[in-house]
């Protein structure tokens, strides 16, 4: 499966390059053949944009059920682990801290570089116009949003019409995600009170829904090698090549922060919490990091991580057997960092200002959505779309980053796996009898 996914990802990346080159050629020849650009824009509007919309809307289809099923099931699973007491408490606290720090670092970099603000007002306006007929309305709504107060928070998370919030009040508007998150958590918490047999049936049902939704995501990704070049070509011929420059800064900022979190933040954890040498630790896990980078799959790397934890790091088998499998699905620091970066980048591109309170909320939601991400290539895309909607940003904006997702996926998977091993070492070091 890893080979199949790698081939698909490579095709998407090649499609991005082909679409960008084709768009660049059209722009370069515009002065010599004026009618060429006009014809390319017509082709993009008539053929390429609908193809891109088919791909995007297949992703939008799964946002509501996938977020609900993943989060509710996660809460039910946590209840089953509650009897493990201190071990579970330390593990989940470190998971949350790890992802929160990562998401914060990503937002700091995006605020520093501001790659989305490198576009002039005219270019941003064209992007808004092209990506969604309702985009300007989203932007205006975001700009007019009242200050965050206790009453506003209640309205955000607990609307009067719950299912109306899910489905959206308009045909072309994706439903609100914040009430969905709260509802999923409440359903999972209520499920903990069910008898064991019924709780297991609930868990199996939620897992089935998640599997069905990830299946739809897989179908959508089959279109990506054709949709991505179509969308990037359309953007370039309509907006110009400036978007590629902004995208390059976005990629550079994301990669830098992912590496800083893995080799910076995690080194501090190793030195002060696990009392280990960071240099020796990363030397011992080098093969695991390379495997994670090359496969872009935390699950595929898990056997190697377990073996290294036992044989080279000297971690207790019981600790490694508990923390590492759980971390593979829940400790997604690289994903949390990436999701925060994408939301802030797209917000900048579309001119949606996120104040400090909203960015703090974004950190929290990035952590929650990272936990709910399906362990498949592209699994974060529907959840990123949901985060964009939560902050009044046109969700179609994720098309801008699709072509470079392969590079970032490899790096964030390496960060996820490395953080799992560091967290396991810290939990083991803080366990009774290990000091």
C-alpha positions, 0 to 999 in steps of 0.5 A: 500500500505504501508503494501505491500511495507513493506512486500516487503522490509522485503523480500529484507532484508531477501534475503540479509541476506540469500545470505550473509549467503550462501556466507559466508558458502561457503567461510568458507568451502573452505579450507575443500571442495575446489571444493565447491567454484569453483562450487558456482562461476560457479553457480553465473556466469551462473545463479545468475548474469543474474538474477541480470542483469534482475533486474538492467537493468529494472531500467536502462530502466527508467533512461532517461524518468524518469529523463526528465519527473520528472524534466520538470514537476517540473519546470512547477509546479513551474511556477504555484506557482510563483504567490505566491511570497514571500511564494514560494521564502522562501519555495524553498530557504529553500528547496534547503539549507536544501538538499544542507547541507544534501548532503554536510554532507553525502559527508563529512562522506564518505570522513572521513570514506572512506568505499569503500577504505577499500578494497584492490586493488585486491578485487576492481579489482575483483569487477570492473571485475565482475560488468561490462565488460565496468567497467574498461573503465569507471574507466579509463575515469573518471581518464583521465577526464580533469580538470573542465574548462568553456569549459569543463562545456559547453561540459558536459551540452550541447553536439553537439548531444543531443540525442546521449548523451541520448542514449549513444554512445555504446550499453552497456553504459547508456546515459549522464545525465547532458545534460538531466537535462539541457534539462528537465529544458529548456523544463519545462521553455519553457512550462511556456510560453504556454497558460494555457490549453496547459500547463496543457496538457503538465503537464498531459503528463509528469505526465503520463510518470512519472507514467509509468516509476514508474510502471516499477520500481514497476515491477523491485522491484518484482524481488528484493527479488530474485535478491538481494540474488543472487547478494550478494551471487555472490559478496561474493563468487567471491570477498570475505567477505571484501565487507560486512565490507565496506558495514557496515561502509557505513550504519553506516556513512549514518545513523549517518549523517541522524540523525545528520542532523535531530537533529543537523542541524534542531535544529539550524534552529529551535532555530535561524530561527524559535525561537522555542525550539528544544527539545519541537518541536521534542517531539511534532512531535515524533509520526509523526517521528515514522510513517515515520520511520515505513512506509518509506513513506512521502506521507503516513505520510502527514495527520499526519504531517498536523494534528500535524502542526495545533494542536500541533505546532500552525502553520498557516493552510495556511502555513502548507497546502502549505509547507508540501504537497510541501515538501513531493515531493520536500524537500528530504534532507534525499534522497539527503544525501543518494544519495551523499553517495551512489555515493561516496561509489561506486566510492571508491569501483571501484577506481574512484577518485572524486575531490573537484570540482566534489564533489561540482557538486555532491551536486548540482546534488544530490539536483536536483535528490532528487527533481525528486525521485518518491515517491515509495520504490526504486524510487531513484535507477534509478536516483542514476544509472544516477548519477553514469554514470554522474561521470564515475562510473559503474552503476551496482555498485548500486547492492552493496547497494540494500540489506541494502536500507530498513534500510536506506530508513526508516531513510532517510524518517524520516529525510525527514518528520522531515525536512519538519516540521522544514522548515514549522515552519521556513517559518511560523515564517518568514511570515509577521505578525507572529513575 
